[in-house]
């Protein structure tokens, strides 16, 4: 039986994104929150793997208490368990401490045969977190994957590379990041939603993980936004230089032997 995890993130709808002018981080207070779209495909990939091979799926997210709705949505699609990592120490994290905290949680939960992630998140588009988790845990990894099969103790994956598709065989444990168009996610059902609310979710804080505060959240983030500026639109029809200026340029080029 496979022990499967899916790392998801609740992100602000792209129409509602704003930046906090003081902290220089995303202000989510007024935004409508959704499950990061590629993460939904990662959930579907996990469910398909379970359908064919058996197992149990745990969906994990790091965020504020309201992120529990993202977990419950995924459980409504058929995921078995939900885990919310929430603590003020984790706030403001960039991709390094995020990967570290998620990896530490996976280890705290006993490890997994495979961890699925979306290829990237719509609020940062770095694609760092999946590979970061793999590095922290020492797991094998495959990124930008469209198809996953499990056979004889190995994962056979098809992944996008520039101009081609690559087939890779990797062992357990592994981290696999799933592309946005890898599959068609199933919809949540009313029965599974009700079951999800009955089961509830598990809360994990830094009291359980006992991570150094200097290595997590904003304090542990090497990426610091120092300033933001509004860049004006480029001039569409810049004024043409006068003929005499062009003549001067041509004369200099002839003088230096660049043109004859």
N, C-alpha and C positions, 0 to 999 in steps of 0.2 A: 504494500500500500504506500503510495507516494505521499510525502508530506510537502505540501505546496504553500507558498506564500505569494501574495501580490502586494507590492508597495504602490499605494495610490496617493494622490494629492488633491485636496480641494482647492480649486483656483477661482479667482474672480472672473466673471464673464468679461470677455474682452471689451465689451461696450462700456463697462463700468470702472475700468482701471484708472487709478490716480496714484500719485506719489506723495508721500508725507514729506513736506519741505524741511522738516526738522531732522528726522531720522534717515531720510533719503531711501526709505524702503517702501514697498507697496502698502498703500492704505486700503485695507479690505473692509472697513467698517460700513461703507455705503454700497458695497458691491454685492450683486447677486452671485452666490457661489454655486459652482457646478463641479462634478468630478472631471478632472483633467481628461479630455477626450481620448488620447492614446492609452491612458490607464484603463479605460473601459474596454478597449481591445485586449489589454493584458489580462483583465478579469475573464473575458470570454475565452482567451487562449488557455487559461488555467482550468476553466470549466470543461472545455473540450478534452483536455488532457485527463481530467478526472473521469469524464464520461467513458473514455476508452480504457482507462487503466486502473480506476478506483483511486481512493485516497481521500484526503481532507484538505480544505483550503482555508487559510487564514488571510484576511485582508488587513493591512496595517497602514496607518497614516500618522503623520506628525502634524499637529496643529492645535488651534484653540479648541475649547470644549464644543463649539458649534460644529466642528468637523465630524462629529459623530453621525450627522445626517448622511455624509458621503459613505461611511461604513455601512450604515443601514440600507442605503440604496444598493450597494454591492451585495449585501446579504440577501436582499430581495431578488437578486438575479440568480441566487443559488449558492453563494459562498457560505461556508459553515460557521466561521468565527470572525469577529471583528476586534481589532486592538487599536486603541487611541493612545498615542504618545503625546502627553500634554503636560507642560510645566513652563513657568515663566522663564526658566533658565534656557529653554530651547528657542525662545522668540528671536526673530531677526536673523536666523541662520542662513548663510549662503550654502552653496552646494557641498563644500567640504564638511562642515559639521553636520549637515543634513545626512550625508552619506554615512558619516561616522555614527550618528545616533541611530539611524535605521539599522545599520549593521550590528550595532551593540544590542539593539532590541531583538533582532533575529537570533543572535547568540544567546541572549537571556531566555528566549522562548524555547531553547533547545536545538536550534538550527533547523534547516530545511533541506530537502532533496533538490528543490528548485525554487528560485525566487524570480517571479515575473515583475517587470516594470514597463511602463510606457516608454517609447523611444525618447521623449522629451516632454517638458511641460509648456503650456501656452503662456505662462507668465515669466518664463526665463529663456526657454528654448536652447539650453546648453547641452542637454544629453549627458550630463556629468554623473548623475546620481546612480544609475544602474551600474556602470563600470566602477564607480567609487565604492559601492557596497561590495562588489566582487573582490576588489583589492583589499579592503579592510578584513574581509572574511577569509580570503585565500581561496575563493570559489573559482571554477572555470566560468567563462562568460562568452556570450554571443550577442551581438548588438544588431539592431535594425532587422529583426527577424519577421518573416511573413508566415512561416509554417513550422509547426513543431510536431514531431513524433517521438514516441518513447519505445525503444526496442532493446531487449537484452541488456538492460542496465545503462543504456546510453540514450542521449537525446540527439535526434537527427533533425537539424534545422536548416531551413532555406533563408538566406539573408540577402538583403540588398547591398550591393557594392556598386561603385560608380560604373555605369554602363553594362552591368551584368548581374546575374544571380549566382550566389555561392552556396553550396551544400556543405555543411560542417557537422562533424560528429564530436560531441563533447560528453564528458562523464559527469557523475554526481559528486558533490553538490555543484550546482550551476546557477548563474544569474543570466536570464534571457530578457532582452528588451524587445518589445513588440511594436511594430509600425502601426500607424493610424489606419491603414487600409488592409490590415492582415486578415480581417474577418468581419462578419456582421454580428455585432453584439445582440444577445437575446434581451428581451424586455423583462423588467421585474414583474412578478405576479403578486396579486393581492394576498394569496395564502402565504407565500414566502416572506412578504413584508410583515405580515402579522406574526409569523414565526420569529422573524428577526427581532421585532420589538419585545417579544416574550423572552428570548434568549438574552438580549442585551449585549453590551460590548464590554470588553476588558480595558481598564484604564492603567496605563503605565506612566509613572513619573520618574524624575531623577532620583527619588528616594529608593526606587527599586534598582535603577541602572547604576547609580553611584558614579556618574561620570564627572570628571574634573570640569567645573564651571568655566575654566579658561579655555576649554577645548570644544565648547558647544555654544549654540546660539550666536548672538551678535559678537560676543567677546571672542569666540573661536573662529570668526569669519575673516579670512585674509583679504577678501574683497571689500573695499570701502569706497562708497560713492562720495567724493569730496565736493562736487559741485554739479549743477545742472544748468544748461543754457538752452534757450529757444533759438533754433537755427532758422533764419528767414528763408523763404522760398527763393531759389535761384532766379535771376532775371532771365526771362524767356527769350527776349530779343535784345541782346546787348548792342549798344551803339557800335557801328563799324568804325575802325580807326580811319582817320583821314588819309588820303592818298599820299600826302607828303611824308607821313610817318612810315608808311609801307616802303616808300622810296628809300628812306634812310636805312631801314632794315636790310633791304636788298643790297644797298651800297656797301654796308659793313660786311655782309656775307661774301660779296665779290672780292672785297679788299683782303679778307682772310683766306680766300681760296676755297671757301666752302661750295660756292657755285661759280660757274663760268658763263 
